[in-house]
Amino acid sequence: MKALTKIYTALIFIILYAPIAVMVLFSFNSSNSTGVFTGFSTYWYKELFNDPATLEALKNTLVLAVSSSLIATIIGTVAAVGISKLKSKHTQNAITTVTNIPMMNPDIVTGISMMLLFVFVSAALGMSQTLSFWTVLIAHITFNLPYVILSVTPKIRQMDKHLTEAAMDLGCTPFQAFCKVEFPAILPGIISGLIMAFTLSLDDFVISYFTTGNGFETLPIRIYSMTKKRVTPDMYALSTLIFIAVLVLLILSNVAQGDGTKKKARAKK
C-alpha cells in the first residue's frame, strides 16, 4: 500500500512539473528547435534582454500586477475585517456569497461584462478613449478582491477576539487595537492573499484581453500575439524567470507562515 502511494505521488508530481522541466531545459537550448536539444547555451536569455517589445510588455505586466495586488490587498483586508464585525450572521453569509461569485464566474464572462461596463461609462461621460491601463487595473483589482478576502477571513476567525477587547480596555483606540493586536494576527493571511493576487494578475490573459486598450500590452497578450506566427525560445527563458520568481515568493510566504506558527506555539507555552 505504501509503495502504491509513493508511485501515485510520483506520477502526480511528474504530470504537474514535467512540462515546466521541459520548458526550463529548452530555454537553455542552443538552437530554436522545440523538439531537439542541441546543446546548452544562454543565447535565448541574451535575446530576451535585447527584445524591447517583450521587455516593455514585461514591465507593463509587473506594474499592473504589483499595483492591482497591493490595492486589492488593502481593500480586501478592510472588507474582511468589516464583514467579521457584522453582528448578523445572515448578512455575513450573504455578503460572503456575493463576494465569492467572481471566483466561480468564468473569466470570459467577467472580461466581456467589464468591457461593456467601461464602454458604457466612457460613452456616458463623453470620454474619447474607452480602454486603457486604468480599465485593466480596475478589472484586475475586481477579480483579485475575493481571493484576498478568502485568505484573510480564516485568520480573523482563528484570532481570539477577547484580545482586541482587552487592548481597548487598556486604553487603545479601535484603530490602535487593530494595528497592535489584529493586524499581526492576520498578517500571514494578508501575505498569502497578496501573493495569490500578484500571481493571478501576472497570469491573467482573458480579462486583460477584453479590458486593455491600444498602447498597453501585457505579457500574456504579447505571447498570444506571437502564437499566430511562432513562439521563439526567448519566451521559454522569460517563463523560466517568472516561474523562479513565483517559486521564491511562495517559499518566502511558507517560511513567514511557519515562523508565525512557531511564535504562536511559543506564546502558548
JOUR-V145708 format. One record per residue. N is the residue number from 1. PHI is phi in degrees with one decimal (none if undefined). OMEGA is omega in degrees with one decimal (999 if undefined). D_CENTER is the distance of its C-alpha to the mean C-alpha in whole Angstrom. Layout:
N | PHI | OMEGA | D_CENTER
N | PHI | OMEGA | D_CENTER
This chain:
1 | none | 179.4 | 38
2 | -65.3 | 179.3 | 36
3 | -65.2 | 178.7 | 36
4 | -64.3 | 178.7 | 35
5 | -63.0 | 179.2 | 32
6 | -65.2 | 179.3 | 31
7 | -64.5 | 179.6 | 32
8 | -62.7 | 178.9 | 29
9 | -62.6 | 178.9 | 27
10 | -62.4 | 179.0 | 27
11 | -63.1 | 179.1 | 27
12 | -61.9 | 180.0 | 24
13 | -65.8 | 178.7 | 23
14 | -65.6 | -179.8 | 24
15 | -63.8 | -176.9 | 23
16 | -74.9 | -168.3 | 19
17 | -109.3 | 177.4 | 20
18 | -61.0 | 177.6 | 23
19 | -59.8 | 179.3 | 21
20 | -67.5 | 179.0 | 19
21 | -62.7 | 178.2 | 22
22 | -64.3 | 179.1 | 24
23 | -61.3 | 179.2 | 22
24 | -63.1 | 179.9 | 22
25 | -60.7 | -176.2 | 26
26 | -76.0 | 172.9 | 26
27 | -69.8 | 177.4 | 24
28 | -103.1 | -179.6 | 28
29 | -72.0 | -178.4 | 30
30 | -79.1 | 177.1 | 33
31 | -115.1 | 179.4 | 33
32 | -94.6 | 178.7 | 31
33 | -72.7 | 178.0 | 32
34 | -102.7 | -178.3 | 29
35 | -126.4 | -178.0 | 32
36 | -127.9 | 177.4 | 34
37 | -88.5 | -173.2 | 33
38 | -94.8 | -179.5 | 36
39 | 158.8 | -177.8 | 35
40 | -80.6 | 178.4 | 33
41 | -160.5 | 175.3 | 32
42 | -102.4 | -176.0 | 29
43 | -58.7 | -174.7 | 30
44 | -73.4 | 173.5 | 27
45 | -70.2 | 175.6 | 25
46 | -67.5 | 178.2 | 28
47 | -64.2 | 179.0 | 28
48 | -59.1 | -177.7 | 24
49 | -79.6 | 174.0 | 25
50 | -105.6 | -179.9 | 28
51 | -106.4 | -175.4 | 26
52 | -64.5 | -179.1 | 25
53 | -65.9 | 178.7 | 24
54 | -67.9 | 178.7 | 21
55 | -65.2 | 176.4 | 20
56 | -66.0 | 177.6 | 20
57 | -64.5 | 177.3 | 18
58 | -64.7 | 178.8 | 16
59 | -61.5 | 178.2 | 16
60 | -59.4 | -178.5 | 15
61 | -65.6 | -179.4 | 12
62 | -67.4 | 177.5 | 11
63 | -60.7 | 179.8 | 13
64 | -64.6 | -177.6 | 11
65 | -65.6 | -179.6 | 7
66 | -65.5 | -178.1 | 9
67 | -63.5 | -177.0 | 11
68 | -67.1 | -179.0 | 9
69 | -69.1 | 178.2 | 7
70 | -65.3 | -179.5 | 10
71 | -65.5 | 179.6 | 12
72 | -63.9 | 179.5 | 10
73 | -67.0 | 179.1 | 10
74 | -64.5 | -178.3 | 14
75 | -65.5 | -178.3 | 15
76 | -65.3 | 178.1 | 13
77 | -65.5 | 177.7 | 15
78 | -61.4 | 179.8 | 18
79 | -64.6 | 179.8 | 18
80 | -62.2 | 177.6 | 18
81 | -65.1 | 179.1 | 21
82 | -62.8 | 178.7 | 22
83 | -63.2 | -179.6 | 22
84 | -67.4 | -178.6 | 23
85 | -82.8 | -179.3 | 26
86 | -66.1 | -177.4 | 28
87 | -80.2 | -177.5 | 31
88 | -82.6 | 178.0 | 31
89 | -67.6 | 179.5 | 29
90 | -64.4 | 178.0 | 30
91 | -65.8 | 177.9 | 28
92 | -59.8 | -178.8 | 25
93 | -65.2 | -179.7 | 25
94 | -66.1 | 180.0 | 25
95 | -66.0 | 178.8 | 22
96 | -62.5 | 179.0 | 20
97 | -63.5 | 178.7 | 21
98 | -64.3 | -179.9 | 20
99 | -66.2 | -176.8 | 17
100 | -80.0 | -177.8 | 16
101 | -57.9 | -179.6 | 17
102 | -59.4 | 179.1 | 14
103 | -72.0 | -179.1 | 13
104 | -89.6 | -178.5 | 16
105 | -72.3 | 177.0 | 17
106 | -59.7 | -178.1 | 17
107 | -58.8 | -177.3 | 15
108 | -67.2 | 177.0 | 18
109 | -69.0 | 178.0 | 19
110 | -61.9 | -178.8 | 17
111 | -63.1 | -178.8 | 17
112 | -67.0 | -178.9 | 21
113 | -64.5 | 179.1 | 21
114 | -70.7 | 176.2 | 19
115 | -61.6 | 179.0 | 21
116 | -63.1 | 178.1 | 24
117 | -63.6 | -179.7 | 23
118 | -64.5 | 178.5 | 23
119 | -64.9 | 180.0 | 26
120 | -64.1 | -178.7 | 28
121 | -65.7 | -179.6 | 27
122 | -65.5 | 177.2 | 28
123 | -67.6 | -179.9 | 31
124 | -66.8 | -179.3 | 32
125 | -89.9 | 179.4 | 32
126 | 72.3 | -179.0 | 33
127 | -82.4 | -178.8 | 31
128 | -76.6 | -179.1 | 31
129 | -104.0 | -175.1 | 28
130 | -85.5 | -174.1 | 26
131 | -111.3 | -178.2 | 22
132 | -158.4 | 176.7 | 21
133 | -58.8 | -175.5 | 18
134 | -68.0 | 178.4 | 18
135 | -69.4 | 176.6 | 18
136 | -65.3 | 179.4 | 14
137 | -61.5 | 178.6 | 13
138 | -61.5 | -180.0 | 14
139 | -63.2 | -179.6 | 13
140 | -67.6 | 176.6 | 9
141 | -60.8 | -177.3 | 10
142 | -62.7 | -177.5 | 12
143 | -82.9 | 175.7 | 10
144 | -82.6 | -175.0 | 7
145 | -53.0 | -177.9 | 10
146 | -58.7 | -178.3 | 11
147 | -70.2 | 176.8 | 9
148 | -67.1 | 179.2 | 9
149 | -60.5 | 179.6 | 13
150 | -64.1 | 179.9 | 13
151 | -79.7 | -175.1 | 12
152 | -83.1 | -174.4 | 14
153 | -56.2 | 179.4 | 17
154 | -60.4 | 178.5 | 18
155 | -67.2 | 177.2 | 19
156 | -66.7 | -180.0 | 21
157 | -68.7 | 179.4 | 23
158 | -75.1 | -175.5 | 24
159 | -73.3 | 176.3 | 25
160 | -77.0 | -176.3 | 29
161 | -68.4 | 179.9 | 29
162 | -68.7 | 178.8 | 33
163 | -65.6 | 178.1 | 31
164 | -65.1 | 178.7 | 30
165 | -63.8 | 179.0 | 34
166 | -65.4 | 179.0 | 35
167 | -63.0 | 179.2 | 34
168 | -71.6 | 176.0 | 35
169 | -65.6 | -180.0 | 38
170 | -87.2 | 173.6 | 39
171 | 113.6 | 179.2 | 38
172 | -74.7 | 170.2 | 34
173 | -76.7 | 177.7 | 33
174 | -54.2 | -179.8 | 30
175 | -68.4 | 178.4 | 28
176 | -65.8 | 177.9 | 29
177 | -64.3 | 177.7 | 29
178 | -64.7 | -177.2 | 25
179 | -66.1 | -173.7 | 25
180 | -91.4 | -174.9 | 27
181 | -116.7 | -173.9 | 27
182 | -70.7 | -174.9 | 24
183 | -58.8 | 177.7 | 21
184 | -61.2 | -178.1 | 22
185 | -71.4 | -177.1 | 22
186 | -99.8 | -177.3 | 18
187 | -57.4 | 177.3 | 17
188 | -58.4 | 177.6 | 15
189 | -66.9 | 178.1 | 14
190 | -65.8 | 179.4 | 12
191 | -64.2 | 178.3 | 11
192 | -61.9 | 178.2 | 9
193 | -64.2 | 179.0 | 8
194 | -63.3 | -179.4 | 7
195 | -66.1 | 179.0 | 5
196 | -63.9 | 178.7 | 4
197 | -63.2 | 179.9 | 3
198 | -63.9 | -178.3 | 3
199 | -67.3 | 178.1 | 3
200 | -65.2 | 178.9 | 3
201 | -67.4 | 179.6 | 5
202 | -63.1 | -172.7 | 6
203 | -91.6 | -168.8 | 8
204 | -65.7 | 175.2 | 9
205 | -121.7 | -170.5 | 13
206 | -61.0 | -177.3 | 15
207 | -66.1 | 177.9 | 14
208 | -62.8 | -178.2 | 14
209 | -61.2 | -176.8 | 17
210 | -85.2 | -174.3 | 19
211 | -110.4 | 179.8 | 18
212 | -89.9 | -179.9 | 18
213 | -115.6 | 178.9 | 22
214 | -67.4 | 177.3 | 24
215 | 91.7 | 177.4 | 24
216 | -131.8 | -176.0 | 20
217 | -128.6 | 176.2 | 18
218 | -88.7 | -176.7 | 15
219 | -63.6 | 177.0 | 15
220 | -58.3 | 177.7 | 14
221 | -67.7 | 177.5 | 17
222 | -61.7 | 179.8 | 19
223 | -65.2 | 178.5 | 19
224 | -61.3 | 179.2 | 20
225 | -65.4 | 178.9 | 23
226 | -75.6 | -178.2 | 24
227 | -67.3 | 177.9 | 24
228 | -68.7 | 176.0 | 27
229 | -111.7 | 179.0 | 29
230 | -163.8 | 178.1 | 28
231 | -78.7 | -179.2 | 25
232 | -81.6 | -177.0 | 26
233 | -61.7 | 176.9 | 25
234 | -65.9 | 173.8 | 24
235 | -70.3 | 174.5 | 21
236 | -64.2 | 179.1 | 21
237 | -63.3 | 179.9 | 21
238 | -65.1 | 179.0 | 18
239 | -63.7 | 177.2 | 16
240 | -63.9 | 179.3 | 17
241 | -63.9 | 178.4 | 17
242 | -65.4 | 178.4 | 13
243 | -59.7 | 179.5 | 13
244 | -63.8 | 179.9 | 15
245 | -63.2 | 179.4 | 13
246 | -66.6 | 178.5 | 10
247 | -62.1 | 177.9 | 13
248 | -63.3 | 178.1 | 14
249 | -60.6 | 179.8 | 11
250 | -65.7 | 178.5 | 11
251 | -63.9 | 178.1 | 15
252 | -62.3 | 178.5 | 15
253 | -63.4 | 179.5 | 13
254 | -65.9 | 177.7 | 16
255 | -64.7 | 179.6 | 18
256 | -63.7 | 178.9 | 18
257 | -66.8 | 178.1 | 18
258 | -65.0 | 177.3 | 21
259 | -64.2 | 178.7 | 22
260 | -64.0 | 178.8 | 22
261 | -66.1 | 178.8 | 23
262 | -64.7 | 179.5 | 26
263 | -64.0 | 178.5 | 27
264 | -65.5 | 179.9 | 27
265 | -64.3 | 177.6 | 29
266 | -66.1 | -179.4 | 32
267 | -64.6 | -179.8 | 32
268 | -69.8 | 178.9 | 33
269 | -69.5 | 999 | 36
